[in-house]
Amino acid sequence: MSHLSLFNNPLLLGFEQMERTLARVAGPSDGYPPHNIEQVGSSGFRITLAVAGFTANDLQVRVEANQLVIRGQQAADGEDHVYLHRGIAARQFQRSFVLADGIEVIEARLDNGLLWIDLEQPLAETAVRHIEIRSDGSAETPSLAIEGKGTTP
């Protein structure tokens, strides 16, 4: 089966990372643990995961290459438990969220079986850059200086 690229247009240069991110987001997810994502204020977000039965030592929150990764693994119960019915999930999990550039994780809190992760996206300054148009009247092809690579004819 061939792979159809959304960004296979010659006018879309440098979007390979975005394409890889979209492929990761579209991957399968089993929905465990359940979670909410909410807007908090004008530039904040809160991710809330239902992690009943997990302690702070059972959970790990990391930012890895623009992904927020939450992992949970409970210690084994031991052999002294005999369950007649086991309906409370006690499995390990990994939940990932792709973060846009500039989003910062402010804090993570565990309270009453809910893991709250607060994020903030500072308002970006609009940068306007003026590009000078040269007109020297020569018929030579202009050189393009690429930082760290010298000049290219």
C-alpha positions in Angstrom: 0.0 0.0 0.0 1.5 3.3 -1.0 1.6 6.3 1.4 -0.2 9.4 0.2 1.5 12.5 1.6 -0.6 15.5 2.5 2.4 17.7 2.1 3.6 16.4 -1.3 3.1 19.8 -2.9 6.3 21.6 -4.1 5.0 24.8 -2.5 5.0 23.2 1.0 8.6 23.1 1.9 9.8 22.0 5.4 6.6 20.4 6.6 8.0 16.9 7.0 8.0 17.2 10.8 4.3 18.3 10.8 3.5 15.3 8.6 5.2 12.9 11.1 3.4 14.6 14.0 0.0 14.1 12.3 0.8 10.4 11.7 1.6 10.0 15.5 -1.7 11.8 16.5 -3.7 9.6 14.1 -2.3 6.5 15.7 -4.4 4.0 17.7 -5.4 4.9 21.2 -7.4 2.7 23.7 -8.8 5.6 25.7 -7.1 4.6 29.0 -6.9 6.5 31.2 -9.8 8.8 30.5 -8.9 12.4 30.3 -10.2 16.0 29.8 -8.5 18.9 28.1 -9.8 22.4 29.1 -9.0 26.0 28.4 -7.9 27.9 31.5 -7.8 31.6 31.0 -6.7 33.2 27.8 -3.4 31.3 27.3 -3.6 28.2 29.6 -4.7 24.6 29.3 -5.3 21.9 31.8 -5.1 18.2 31.0 -6.9 16.1 33.7 -6.4 12.3 33.7 -8.4 9.9 35.9 -5.7 7.8 37.5 -7.5 6.3 40.6 -5.3 3.9 42.5 -2.0 5.4 41.2 0.3 7.2 43.6 2.7 10.0 42.6 5.5 7.4 42.6 3.6 5.3 40.1 3.4 8.2 37.6 5.9 9.9 35.4 5.3 13.1 33.4 7.9 14.1 30.8 8.3 16.4 27.8 10.0 14.5 25.0 10.6 16.3 21.6 7.4 18.4 21.7 5.3 15.6 23.2 3.9 15.5 26.7 4.2 11.9 27.7 2.5 10.5 30.9 3.3 7.0 32.0 1.8 5.0 34.8 2.8 1.7 36.3 1.6 0.3 39.6 3.6 -2.1 41.7 2.3 -5.7 41.7 -0.2 -6.5 44.4 1.7 -9.6 45.6 0.5 -13.1 46.1 -1.6 -12.4 49.3 -4.5 -11.0 47.3 -7.2 -13.4 46.1 -9.7 -11.6 43.9 -13.2 -12.9 43.4 -13.9 -10.1 40.9 -11.3 -7.5 39.7 -13.0 -4.6 38.0 -10.6 -1.8 39.0 -8.1 -1.2 36.2 -4.5 -1.6 37.5 -2.7 -1.7 34.2 0.2 0.3 33.0 -0.4 3.1 30.5 1.3 5.7 28.3 -0.7 8.7 27.1 1.0 11.2 24.7 -0.1 14.7 23.7 1.6 16.6 20.9 2.5 20.1 22.0 2.7 23.1 19.7 5.9 25.1 19.7 6.1 27.4 22.7 3.8 25.5 25.1 5.3 25.1 28.5 4.3 22.6 31.2 3.7 24.7 34.4 3.0 22.0 36.9 1.6 18.5 37.6 -0.6 17.7 40.6 -2.2 14.5 41.9 -5.3 15.0 43.9 -8.1 12.5 44.7 -7.2 10.2 41.9 -7.0 13.0 39.3 -3.7 14.0 37.7 -3.8 17.7 36.7 -1.2 19.0 34.3 -1.3 22.8 33.7 0.2 24.1 30.5 0.6 27.7 29.2 1.2 29.1 25.7 2.6 32.5 25.9 1.3 35.0 23.4 3.7 35.1 20.5 5.1 38.4 19.4 4.3 39.2 15.8 7.6 39.6 14.0 7.6 41.6 10.8 10.8 41.6 8.8 11.4 43.9 5.9 13.2 42.3 3.0 15.2 44.7 0.9 14.9 44.4 -2.9 18.1 45.0 -4.6 18.3 46.5 -8.1 21.9 46.9 -9.2 21.2 46.6 -12.9 23.6 43.7 -13.4 22.6 40.5 -15.3 24.5 38.2 -12.9 22.6 35.6 -10.9 22.6 36.8 -7.2 24.4 34.7 -4.6 22.4 33.4 -1.7 24.2 33.3 1.6 23.1 30.4 3.7 24.3 30.6 7.3 27.0 28.1 8.0 27.2 26.9 4.4 28.9 29.7 2.6 27.4 31.0 -0.7 25.5 29.2 -3.4 25.4 30.4 -7.0 
